[in-house]
Amino acid sequence: MGTRIAIVTGASAGIGRATAIRLAKDFSGLVLVARREEELEETAATVKAAGAEPLIIATDLRQVEEANKVIKETVDKFDRIDALVNIAGAVPQIHLFEMTDEQWNDGAEMKLHGARRLTIKAWPYLKESKGSVILTSGNSAEDPKPGFAAVATINAAIVALAKAFAEQGIIDGVQVNSVLPGPVMSNRRIGFLTKWSAANHMTMKEAKSKFLVESHIDRYGEPEEIAELMAFLVSPAAKWMTGSAIRMDGGEVKGI
């Protein structure tokens, strides 16, 4: 395995946690970033059991200076960065006409600007290691709807941002891709379905089934499935793959 260090944001739960645990097979050190320290401790224990050394950084990437903190603590401990996997960030799923400016801005600050700042701060070290970056978007970037307007807009911006980073990465030797997951069964998805079922006066089981029917898919994805894609993208096998937006959604988006 050698000395390879990866930073994973959003590592306290869902896709972020699954990705950190999966990367522990391939990286000697994992930097686990999220706001909730207690959940990060749980991820760290699993990462350590898998053979990688964890570093926990409990922080809010919406704050401008926190990107500097993450990179400094990473380099102070491990002296290098080989991969940065940006997963942190949740955007409110509220109808286009009902979202406030504050909700729009808060969603963009974490998922878009937090990832942008962290990638820029990590770039000199990624350039040195000829490393990899992933920016996590979502399949709504390719299929925007009124009830998911902010999610879709920010996800589309993330895809464009990844393309811009990838173009610079061709010059600097840094690989950059974006990943567009579909409906994955995580705590966030459960929270969404709970609200949706209540609003539509149905049981949770009925809500899950109705959403699958309306999405024209046969099941929800699992965080571990997205984690396998992440692991591939930061592996040597995918090194020539850059500037790509990879959708993994069980076929929910029907467009080409």
N, C-alpha and C positions, 0 to 999 in steps of 0.2 A: 504493500500500500504506500510506503514512503511517507514523507511529511507533506500532507495536503490538508489545507484548512478551508472550511466553508462557513459562511455566515448565512443563517436562515432566519428571516423575520416572520413574525406571526407564529412562532414555534411553540406556543402554549396550548394550541388546540387545532383540531381539524386537519386540513391539508398541510399546514405548517408543521404541526407536530409529527404527522406521518412522514413528511419529507425529511425532517431532521433525523428521525429514527432510521429511515432507509439509508440516508447518506452516511450514517455511522459505520456502515459496511465498507465504504470506499474512502473515507477521509479519516485522518488521524486525530483531527480536532474539529469540533463543532461549536460555533458561537450561536447561542440561542437567544433571540431577541423578541421581546413582547412586553406588554404592560403588566401582566399578572405574574408576579414572582412565584407564587405558590405553585401554579400550574407549570411554570418553567422548571421548577425543581423536579416535578414528576417526569417531565420530558428528559431532563438531564440524567436522572437515575437510569432510565431506559437506554439512553445513548451510551452512558458509561458501561452498562452491562454488555452492550454490543461491541465494546472495544475501543471506542473513541473518547477522547478527553473533552468534556464539555466546559464551556464558559457561559455563564448566565449574565445577561445584561437586561435588567428590567427597566424599560424606558418607554417614553411616548414619542414616537417618531413624528408626530405632528409639530413638535417643538423644534424650531430651526436648528439649534445648536446640538441636538441629540445625535445627529449623524456623525459629527466630530467625535463625540464621546464613544460611540460604537466602534469606529475605526481605530481610535487611539487605544482603547482597551484591548481590542483584537491584536493589534500589532505589538503592543507592550507584552502580551502573553505569548503569542505564537510567532511573531516576527514575519508574517507573510499572510497573504490572502489568495486563495486559488479559485474560489467560487463565491458568488453572492446570489442568493435566491430570495428575491423580494416577494413575500406572500402577504404581509401584514396589510390590513385595511378592510373596512366594511363600509359600504355605501347604503344609505337608507333606501328601502324599496317603497317609495311613496309616489303617488301619482304626480305627473308633471305639473299640474295646476295647483297642487297642494304643498309642494316643497318650499321651504323658506330659503333665503340666501344663506343663512347660517348652516342649514343642513347640507346645501350644495357644497359650501366651502369646507365644511368639516369632513365630508366624504372625500373631497379632492385632496385635502391636506395630508391625510395619512397615506392613502393608496397610491396617489399620483406623485405628489411633491415629496413625501417621505421617501419613496423609492428613488425618485430623481436625485435628491440630495445625497442619499446614501451611496448610490452608484457613482456619483461624481467624486465623492470623498474616497471611495475605495479604488477608483480608477488607476492611480499611479501604481498601486500594489498589484492590481490585476494585470496591468501592462507589463510589469516586471515578471510576473509568473506565467504570462500568456494564459490567463484564466478565463472564466466563464461567468456570465450574468444571465439570470432569468428574471423577467418582470411578469408577474401574474396579473392577467386581465380577467376576462370572462367571456362566454360565448354571446352574451347580450351585446357585445361590441359589434357583432355581425347581424344582430336581429333586434334592434331597439323597438320598444313598445312604450306606450304612455305611462304605464304603471312602474316601469323600470327605467325611466328617462335618465336619471342621474347616474345610475349604475352603468347604463349603456354608453353614455357620453364619456364618463371617466374611463371606462374600459377601452373605448376606442382611442382615447388620448394616450393610454398606456401602450397600446400597440404602435401608435405613431412614434412615441418616445423611444420605444425599443428599436424601431427601425433607424431612428437617428443615431442612437448609441451604436448600433451595429455598423453603420456606415463609418463612424469614427473608429470602431473596433477593427475594421479591415486594415486600417492604417497602423493601428497600435498593437494588433495581435490579440485583441480581446473579443471573445465570442459572445454574442448577445442574441437572445431569443425571447419571445413572449409565449405564455401558455394561456389558453382560453378554456378553462373548465366549464362544464355544464352543471346541472343540478346534482351536487354531491351531498350525501347524507351526513351532515355534520351538525354540531350544536346550533350553528347559525341557520341551517336549513330547517331544523326542528322548530326554532323560534319563529321563523317565517310561516311555517305550516300551522303552527299553533294559532297565530294571529289570523291567518287566512281561514282556518276552520271555524274560529269563533265568529268572524265577520260574515261567514256564509252559513252559519247555523248547522254545522255538520261535525261529525266526530273526526278525530285525528286520522283514523283509518280511512274514512271516506275522503278526507282532504288529500291524503297521499295518493289514493287511487285516481281521484279526479285530476290532480295535477299531472300524473303520468299520462292519462288519456289525452288531456289537452296539449301536452308537450309531444305526443306521438313517440314516446319512448317506452321501453319495456321494463326499466328499473332505474333506480337512482345509482349514481356512481359512489364509489367508496374512496375516502381520502388516500388509502394505500395505492389505489390504481393511479391517481394523479402523481403520487410520490415516485412511482416507478418511471413515469415519463420524465419527471424532474431529474432523477438519477441518471437516466440515459443522456439527457441534454448536457449534463456537466461531466460526462465521461469522455475518455479519449475517442470512443467509437463515433461520437457525434461532432467531432471537432470542425468538420467542414460545413456543418449546418449552422448558419448564422443569418440573422435578419428575418427569421421565419416566425410566423404566428401560428402556433399549433393548437388546434381545437380538439378537445377530448370531451365529448358530451353525449355519447350514446346515440348520436344521430339526431339530436333535438333540432339543430339548425339545418334546414333543408336546402338552403341556397348553396351555390357553387362558390 
